[in-house]
Amino acid sequence: MNVKFACTRLLVNDWKACFNFYKNVMEFEVSVEDEQSGYAEFKVADMKFELFHRQEMAQMISNSQKPTHAECQDPVVLIFTVQDLDEECQQLKHKGVQMITTPTSNPYYGIKTVYFRDPDENLIGLFQPLA
């Protein structure tokens, strides 16, 4: 199989809140905004990041009869690299984002990390290389 990375698509319940979060809080560059179809596309560094309404995807794959939520651990985490983790944390806190961890250095992996959630409760991590 010869494949290339296309994008990361996050399926969300509250499209508008998540769109505003990634546009205004995370300050991702909007490439496509289509609220009517529940689709958005952002340019993040050299990757494409998409939002898509969870129910629309469920209908597309004939899976809409399944429950939208189940009690479990996080099935996915979005990880983004930043140059100054402490500065980014301050900016996010100023915008009302509540961190679920404090910035923590991990010498074993050579990174400093912090975690928080978007309005749909998706887990997001930021990391900064320690070097």
Secondary structure, 3 states (H helix, E strand, C coil): CCCCCCCEEEEECCHHHHHHHHHHHCCCEEEEEECCCCEEEEEECCEEEEEEEHHHHHHHCCCCCCCCCCCCCCCCEEEEECCCHHHHHHHHHHCCCCECCCCEEECCCCEEEEEEECCCCCEEEEEEECC
